């Protein structure tokens, strides 16, 4: 789904850093003056400074536009809802991956609004996984991101802990959006083994649907 948030963040930082460098060369401080700061160390004549301020404003505006564009690019859009045939295809692929590895799994597919479309639970799957698989699928569809993103955010602490307070958010890997032509049509959730193994099976389902 395009470049990573980390890469895009680096581009924004680079743009803002360039703006700061131009400000220094133009003799314009990007910090509001205060009596304790005294005069700006690179003061220029009013006319030249005014021109430089306009140039700086244009550069800063470009940086803001870049940041806004990158943020918009990171928001995946919804498409048509997943069909029953697509849901069955996703579950069959995820189940095949689970069986190949000997993992008993519960697998759920939901539409874009988090409503259940198809569900399967293999024999000897832990009973708790029935609800967990659906929770993962709902989270991936409603929040439009893999549940591993939330898992990693919570593991990182700090602001990531806020995911724990979001209604319907699953913070365990194994939920992935289903996409066609870059648009989300629903999501798949898998539970029954270790979270990375759940994620491995979920990805098999995603790949099967994307292959059409």
KOLKOLGU-525863 format. One record per residue (C-alpha): residue number from 0; residue in one letter; chain; y, x, z. Coordinates in steps of 0.02 Angstrom, whole numbers, plus 32768, in hexadecimal, padded with zeros to 4 digits. Last residue first. Layout:
# KOLKOLGU-525863
    n  res  chain     Y     X     Z
  NUM    a      A     Y     X     Z
...
END
This chain:
# KOLKOLGU-525863
    n  res  chain     Y     X     Z
  211    x      A  7D83  7E4C  7E67
  210    x      A  7D84  7F04  7E9D
  209    x      A  7E01  7ED5  7F25
  208    x      A  7D82  7E5C  7F6E
  207    x      A  7CF9  7EDF  7F7A
  206    x      A  7D71  7F62  7FBE
  205    x      A  7DA8  7EEF  804C
  204    x      A  7CF4  7ECA  807D
  203    x      A  7CC6  7F81  8080
  202    x      A  7D63  7FA0  80E6
  201    x      A  7D27  7F24  8169
  200    x      A  7C83  7F83  8177
  199    x      A  7CDB  8028  8199
  198    x      A  7D53  7FD3  8212
  197    x      A  7CC4  7F8F  827A
  196    x      A  7C7B  803F  827B
  195    x      A  7D22  8081  82B8
  194    x      A  7D23  7FFC  8340
  193    x      A  7C75  8028  837F
  192    x      A  7BF6  7F9F  8357
  191    x      A  7BF7  7EE1  8352
  190    x      A  7C9C  7EAA  830A
  189    x      A  7CE5  7E8E  825C
  188    x      A  7D84  7E34  8227
  187    x      A  7DB8  7E0E  8175
  186    x      A  7E63  7DD7  813A
  185    x      A  7EBD  7D5D  80C8
  184    x      A  7F0D  7D5C  801C
  183    x      A  7F84  7DED  8038
  182    x      A  7FDD  7E28  7F9B
  181    x      A  7FCC  7ED3  7F49
  180    x      A  7F71  7E92  7EB0
  179    x      A  7EEF  7E3F  7F1F
  178    x      A  7EED  7E6A  7FD7
  177    x      A  7E7E  7E46  806D
  176    x      A  7ED2  7E7B  810E
  175    x      A  7E66  7EE2  8185
  174    x      A  7E1F  7EC5  8233
  173    x      A  7DA0  7F3F  827D
  172    x      A  7E08  7FAF  82ED
  171    x      A  7E38  7F69  8398
  170    x      A  7EE8  7F34  83CA
  169    x      A  7ED7  7E7E  8398
  168    x      A  7F7D  7E21  8396
  167    x      A  7F73  7D65  83AC
  166    x      A  800A  7D56  841D
  165    x      A  8068  7DFA  8428
  164    x      A  8072  7E44  84D7
  163    x      A  7FF1  7ECD  84BA
  162    x      A  8052  7F03  841F
  161    x      A  80DF  7F37  8495
  160    x      A  8077  7FCD  84CC
  159    x      A  80AA  8021  842A
  158    x      A  8159  803C  8471
  157    x      A  8117  80C5  84E1
  156    x      A  805C  80E0  84D5
  155    x      A  8007  8138  8444
  154    x      A  7F65  80DA  8463
  153    x      A  7FC4  8037  8451
  152    x      A  8008  806D  83A8
  151    x      A  7F5E  80AB  836E
  150    x      A  7F0A  8006  8397
  149    x      A  7F99  7FA6  8347
  148    x      A  7F87  8004  82A4
  147    x      A  7EC9  7FF5  82B6
  146    x      A  7EDF  7F38  82AF
  145    x      A  7F0C  7F4C  81F8
  144    x      A  7FB2  7EFE  81C6
  143    x      A  7FF8  7E58  818D
  142    x      A  801B  7E18  823E
  141    x      A  7FCD  7D6E  821D
  140    x      A  7F41  7DAC  81AC
  139    x      A  7F0D  7E46  820E
  138    x      A  7F1B  7DE8  82B3
  137    x      A  7EB5  7D55  8275
  136    x      A  7E2C  7DC8  8236
  135    x      A  7E24  7E29  82D9
  134    x      A  7E1D  7D8A  8340
  133    x      A  7D92  7D45  82D1
  132    x      A  7D2A  7DE2  82EB
  131    x      A  7D4B  7DDC  83A7
  130    x      A  7D16  7D26  83B8
  129    x      A  7C67  7D3E  8372
  128    x      A  7C62  7DF0  83B2
  127    x      A  7C4B  7DB4  8465
  126    x      A  7B9C  7D7B  8438
  125    x      A  7B5E  7E2B  841A
  124    x      A  7B09  7E2D  8371
  123    x      A  7A4B  7E1C  837E
  122    x      A  7A3D  7DBB  82DB
  121    x      A  7AD3  7DCD  8269
  120    x      A  7B6D  7D62  827D
  119    x      A  7BC4  7D15  81E7
  118    x      A  7C6C  7CBF  81D1
  117    x      A  7CCF  7C78  8140
  116    x      A  7D79  7C25  8127
  115    x      A  7DC3  7C2A  81D7
  114    x      A  7E7C  7C04  81E0
  113    x      A  7EEC  7C9B  8200
  112    x      A  7F80  7C5D  819A
  111    x      A  7F5B  7CD3  810A
  110    x      A  7EA5  7C9C  8101
  109    x      A  7E1A  7CD5  8176
  108    x      A  7D7A  7D3A  815F
  107    x      A  7D04  7D5D  81EE
  106    x      A  7C75  7DD7  8206
  105    x      A  7C04  7DE9  829F
  104    x      A  7B9E  7E88  8296
  103    x      A  7AF3  7ED2  82BD
  102    x      A  7B02  7F8A  828C
  101    x      A  7A6A  7FDB  8239
  100    x      A  7AD0  804B  81C8
   99    x      A  7A9D  7FFB  8123
   98    x      A  7AA2  7F51  817A
   97    x      A  7B59  7F68  81A8
   96    x      A  7B8B  7F9F  80F9
   95    x      A  7B2E  7F0C  80AD
   94    x      A  7B81  7E96  812A
   93    x      A  7C2E  7ED4  80F8
   92    x      A  7C05  7EBB  8041
   91    x      A  7BBD  7E0D  805E
   90    x      A  7C51  7DDC  80CC
   89    x      A  7CCF  7E0E  8047
   88    x      A  7C71  7DB3  7FBD
   87    x      A  7C60  7D17  8028
   86    x      A  7D1B  7D18  8048
   85    x      A  7D40  7D2F  7F8F
   84    x      A  7CCF  7C9B  7F64
   83    x      A  7D20  7C30  7FEB
   82    x      A  7DCC  7C57  7FA4
   81    x      A  7E4D  7CC6  7FF8
   80    x      A  7EF8  7C76  7FFF
   79    x      A  7F73  7C99  7F74
   78    x      A  7FE7  7D2C  7F92
   77    x      A  803F  7D68  802F
   76    x      A  80B9  7DF8  8028
   75    x      A  80A7  7EA6  806F
   74    x      A  813F  7EE6  80D2
   73    x      A  8148  7FA3  80BD
   72    x      A  81B2  7F99  801F
   71    x      A  8236  7F3A  8081
   70    x      A  8244  7FC8  80FF
   69    x      A  8253  8048  8073
   68    x      A  82DC  7FE5  8021
   67    x      A  833C  7FD0  80C2
   66    x      A  8332  808A  80E9
   65    x      A  836A  80B7  8039
   64    x      A  83FA  803D  8044
   63    x      A  842F  808C  80E9
   62    x      A  8429  8139  809C
   61    x      A  848D  80FE  8006
   60    x      A  8510  80B4  8079
   59    x      A  851B  815B  80D4
   58    x      A  853D  81B1  802E
   57    x      A  85C2  8132  7FFE
   56    x      A  8613  8142  80A9
   55    x      A  8611  81FF  809B
   54    x      A  866A  81F8  7FF4
   53    x      A  86EC  8183  803C
   52    x      A  8700  81F4  80D4
   51    x      A  8715  828A  8061
   50    x      A  87A2  8235  8006
   49    x      A  87F8  820A  80A9
   48    x      A  87E0  82BC  80E9
   47    x      A  8833  82FF  804E
   46    x      A  88C8  828C  8063
   45    x      A  88D5  82A6  8121
   44    x      A  88CC  8366  811C
   43    x      A  8829  83AE  8162
   42    x      A  87E6  83C2  8216
   41    x      A  8746  8427  8227
   40    x      A  8744  843F  82E6
   39    x      A  8773  8388  8305
   38    x      A  87FB  8382  838B
   37    x      A  87CD  836F  8443
   36    x      A  8720  8335  847A
   35    x      A  8757  82FA  8527
   34    x      A  87D4  827E  84E0
   33    x      A  874B  822B  847A
   32    x      A  8727  822D  83C0
   31    x      A  8699  81C0  837B
   30    x      A  860F  8231  833C
   29    x      A  85F2  8241  8281
   28    x      A  867F  82C1  827A
   27    x      A  86D3  82DB  81D3
   26    x      A  8702  8387  8193
   25    x      A  86B6  8368  80E9
   24    x      A  8636  83F2  80FF
   23    x      A  8601  83A8  81A6
   22    x      A  85F8  82F9  815F
   21    x      A  8596  8337  80CB
   20    x      A  8516  8383  8141
   19    x      A  850C  82E1  81A4
   18    x      A  84ED  827D  8106
   17    x      A  8464  82F5  80D2
   16    x      A  8412  82DC  817C
   15    x      A  841B  8220  8162
   14    x      A  83C0  822F  80BD
   13    x      A  833D  82A5  8104
   12    x      A  831F  8230  8197
   11    x      A  8308  819F  811E
   10    x      A  828C  8203  80B7
    9    x      A  822C  8237  8154
    8    x      A  821E  8182  8189
    7    x      A  81D2  8158  80E1
    6    x      A  814E  81DE  80F8
    5    x      A  8124  81A1  81A8
    4    x      A  811F  80EC  8171
    3    x      A  809D  8120  80F2
    2    x      A  80B7  811A  8037
    1    x      A  8078  8088  7FD1
    0    x      A  8000  8000  8000
END
